[in-house]
Amino acid sequence: MNLINIITEEFQKTIDEIITGAESRIPTYPFHDGGAGIFIIDVNEPQKNIHTQFQVTFTPTGNREEKIYSIAFKERGGDYDTKTGMGIQFRILATITKIIKEQIEKYNPNVITFSPVKESGESGNRRMSLYTQYVKGAAGEEYDAFIIGNKRVMNVEKRDPSFPIENGYQPQEVIQDIITQLSHYGGYYQSDLHPDDPDYVKFTIQTWGGLVMETRNGGHKSTGSCRRFVDWMFDYPDLVYVQGAHEPEPYYVPQPDVSREVPIQRVSGGHTAPAMMGTFSHFLQTEIYGNPDFDILEPFFESMKTPQDFSELRVRANAGLQTQGSASAERLRQIITAIDTLMSNYNDYARRHGSHEMSESEILAEVERQVLNLLK
């Protein structure tokens, strides 16, 4: 076994001992209750010339029913974004783990939330992984862990909380996927209804980490629990996901299997208006918006919503080829190609859904007639 593997195994063994509270090899530092959920760790290492104190807070947050507690940690006199070093991390972690276990046993929280030191790159990922291990390990096997957003905020949540869960236990992976879509990628879920409908609802995660359910006319309710938030979502089987601006790849909204009214929103968010299956607007939402093949048309999507609009754009782009420079000419050719592909796809869509809107030949004939009228 090579040296790296030996060091890795020894490191993981140390972490396991911290989590399980094995104090034979990793003794804890003395600490005392400072009141108001504050605990003071006394660190005295004369041989290393270290004499300092660390402060751990374990305080309630949010509404009382949800029983959410926040953990924070810093060197006394410092701030919560300062990294802990000095080669004493393991004993400090073991001490914090002991404090957490004692407080969990005392208060039996549903949710423990914390934010490790903000640090980017691989080092930040390792620190997040380390902190997650010891907080979740201190909480116990009956808890799941969730990351909210890209701010490295962690919720450690009880699988069977004291507040009601109406739709049964959802696996950690299912909840994490939804939380990632809404927080890290900036997307949201909304009802398959017009915003003015009395039953309209929208689920979002705010930039500050708030998990919010919005209803018609500005009503809303919020929670600090990822599990409860997703449970609310499962009360609405008609939710549609609207892709966020930071999505790693396009998300295609599934095509409904019945002919009924559906919300039309750009896959990247924005305008919402009602439309029926088989219409050109419905075609744009389900097959064009968010499709990278049509990125060149992105500036026109906010205003152009009819086949005629795109055909007229093609006429103008074709005319521009005669007067523009080489750089602009290439862009105009890309626009023409994208429109031709869009109209071809729309013809296929119209055949599948029996659209009664103008066919491509009818549109081109109408555009040609208008152009000839302008030339008279």
C-alpha angles and dihedrals in degrees: 000000000000126000095255092056091048091051092046093051092046091049092051090046089054091050091049090052091051091050095047092043096242098171098176092087100020111042118194125237118247114264138178138203110260094187132250092058094306122130124190120212115203113213117191117167106161093178089057093037090239118145113159145116132239125207124217121187125199106178137157118254135178123017120344095238093063094052096215120172127193123215122204132168136192144146107270109263090019130087135259094255094059115108118236113234136140093115094274099100097117096055090045092049090049089052093048090048090054091050092049093049092051093049093046090052090049101044104021094213124200093211134025113192128188142155118219121216109299105249127151131219130021093325090059091049091053091048091050091049091049095049091045091054096052097041094046090042091052091049094051141232093298090073133080125204127226132185115217118207126320094298092089094245113160131201118194105195136186114247091219105034126187092243117080121276106192102185102047132251115325118203118254091245093056093050093044092052092054093044091050092051093051101038111026096033097034097231127138142204123232138175119271086247140093112271089244092058112109090232096051115129134174129195119208141159112222123226089254090056100260114151105218136182110201124197135190117304096018100299117145147161128203140201138191092217122091089199094053092044092056090044088059089051092054088061087071112058093178097066118139122206116229111202119242126232092249097051110139092223137003117288114211117212108231114251112248115245096216132059103250140121115288132181116259114215132152109258087236091054130257130096119041125192135154121261138166126239109263095037124115091244091056089049091054092051097046101037111016114033109083093012107128091214087074101043090116088066094051095110091057100049096084094060107020111078105147134071089240091058093057093044091052089049088054091053091051092046091050091050090049091058088072095058109026130092123253095269093051091041091059091052091048090051089052090052091051092049091048092050092048090051091046092052092046090052090047091054089054090047092049091052091051095048103028095242115195094202121112116294121234093258091050091049094049091047090052092048091048090051091051092048092050089050089054091051095053 
